[in-house]
Amino acid sequence: MLPRSYVSPARSAAAAETRERVIEAASRTLREGESIARFSLDTVAKAAGVTRLTVYNQFGSRRGLLEAVFDEIARHGGLHQLADAMAMADPRAALDRMVEIFCGFWSRDSAVGRLHDAMATDPEFAEVLRERNERRRHGVAALIDRIARRSASPQARKDTVDLIFTLTSYPTFASLSAGRSRDEVCRVLQTACRAALGPLIGPRT
């Protein structure tokens, strides 16, 4: 008979505390580091005061650590609110709310801009961010399916999804932020997204 495995609560708590400390150090490195290219298991381990092996055992790879950091940034940035937005009865109101949530997210954390800038020079950052952004595209597509009239063509639906996906992106938010407050940018984007729905819903009667 195999011996029963036993996990010490104290050991589990210590592992969780170490994981949080590493994620915090990684997030700090992304916000304050001179170069995204320096983001590595070694750099983060040093910042967290642990060994590289400890970071590897927790996250497996630089990619795994990035995913954990992005999850933390998303949680603190309010993206968990998207689930409630998507469940709203009125899909157009849900779209307005989605725009509001992303405007808040894009403006809340300095790491977001640095991560998007890093896409140009770091393929791993670029891949992770593209995958994350595709989740936003899927959310937009789900709302468009609810909004579009049945006669709307597949191409019109695709064009609208692509346009709203672009309107709700970080680069669009950043370009509109010059001389505008977050709320002003949000209103501009909400108006633009509503206008983009035109080909799907037909003229108002």
C-alpha positions, 0 to 999 in steps of 0.5 A: 500500500502506497503511503499517503501524501501529505502537504504541510499547510505551512509549506503551502502557505510559504510557497504561495507567499514566495510566488506572490513575492516573485510576481511582485518583483517581476511586475516591479521589474517591468515597470522600473527596469531600463530595458524589457530585454533584461526581464529574465528568471535570473533578474526577477529572482535577484529582485525577489531575493530568491534563487533562479531555481525557485522561480523556475520551479514556480513558473517553469519558464520566462513565458510562464512568469510573464503569464502570471504577471499579466494575470496579476496586472489584469486582476488589479486593472479591473478586467475581471469586471468584463464577465459582468459586462458580457452578461448585461441584457443590452449588448450595446450597453455591454459594449459601452461598458467594455470600452469603459473597462478597457479605458480604465485598464489601459490608463491604470498601470504604467507597465501596460504601455511598456509591455506594448512597446516591447512587442516591437523588440521581444518576440515572446512578449509579442506572442503573449500579448497577441494571445491576450488581445485575441481574448478581447477580440472574442469578446467583441465578436460575441457582442457583435453576434448579439447586436447584428441583424440577421441579414448582416453579411459575414464580411460586415460582421468581421469588418465591424469586429476588426474595427472595434477591436482596433478602437479598444486597443492600447495604441488607440487609447494612447494616441487619443490620450494626448490632451484628453482625460481618460473619461474624455477618451472613453466617450470618444471611443464609445461614440466611435464604437456605436458608429461602427455598428451602423452597417450591422443594424441598418438605418433607424426608423 
